[in-house]
Amino acid sequence: MLIDVKDLDIPENTNCKILHIGASEAEEIDVYLSRGWDDVVWVEAIPEKYEIVCSKISNYPKMKAFNYAIWSISNKVFNFYQTNNGQSSSLYPLAKHAEVYPHIFVEKVINVSTITIDDLLSKHLSGWFPDFINLDIQGAEYDALVGGKSALKKAKYIYTEVSYENLYQDAALEPAVTKLLSKNNFSKYCEIKAMDSWGDAFYVKD
């Protein structure tokens, strides 16, 4: 997370229920636990990473993990472009990313099954809705949010990676993400750029 969780507009004693999409190896677990947030659902598309997440959360009974690619439509099988560093893996092929980070390349292509946020909640987490949605899925954040209409009605906070340039082929850029969230009554609270091409943004329900 580029933005320190202490700088987010979340009251100190809030017990957030978190949906973390693009879990990787659950690197944020200590950040969440430091705020007393242990009701976390992790979603990760890469099977090997998913197994690491399952191991990390095994001592936290409220935490759950799912091996899916979150998308705007459920039950699709897509190519997933797995990179040598893992963190740049995406449903989208690399575009300008290959120029900005020439040392990062697609190592292999795997097949992944998709599910929408809303279908994940209704099928696996009946009655559970996140207060805080954290997305880090390398260009597919917009698509994930499109499939989360019901979740966005309940959520209070959205933390997402955003792109300012076409790092991934055909991926939506920051203005599209902000417009979509604005239509769902979210305003951008803060934003930080890692580079000119991408950054993180935090949105709060109006």
Disulfide bonds with the S-S distance in Angstrom:
none
